[in-house]
């Protein structure tokens, strides 16, 4: 009798979760306020408000934007608030911070929408090594959200995974 090759991975009850499925593919923009400062140091309110009125905000349509200042200048909080008000009708999401923080916020918002009940007592593999570079922070956040539900959490692929968590 011929030996049959059994596909243990296909026959297992593993559930794969791929963070790439939750990646917001809209372009990310870092908006640096530094060029708007007088002599690179001071924000002049009148000039700033004029810039906000005349700038082409439509160019950010459908994008995600992070506001920052690359200079060590002290920028009043209201300046970033005004930037948000100006860009809001056009962008998907805006934040104060850098692109890494923007990515994390976008992932956190996407992960908050998942119904984790469907992973109750499941053996979950969080897929790694994909086409998109995803921060460790997103993997840690997903792990934290899964732990109350999953029976076990692994990282990698079904054929070669790293155990991360097992419910006691």
Secondary structure, DSSP 8 states (H G I E B T S, - for coil): -------HHHHS-EEEE-GGGG---S-EEEEEGGGGSBTTTB--HHHHHHHHHHS-GGGGTT-EEEEE-SS-----HHHHHHHHHHHTTT-SEEEES-HHHHHHHHHHHHHHTS-GGGGTT-EEEEE-S-SS---HHHHHHHHHHHHTT-SEEEEEETTEEEEEEE--
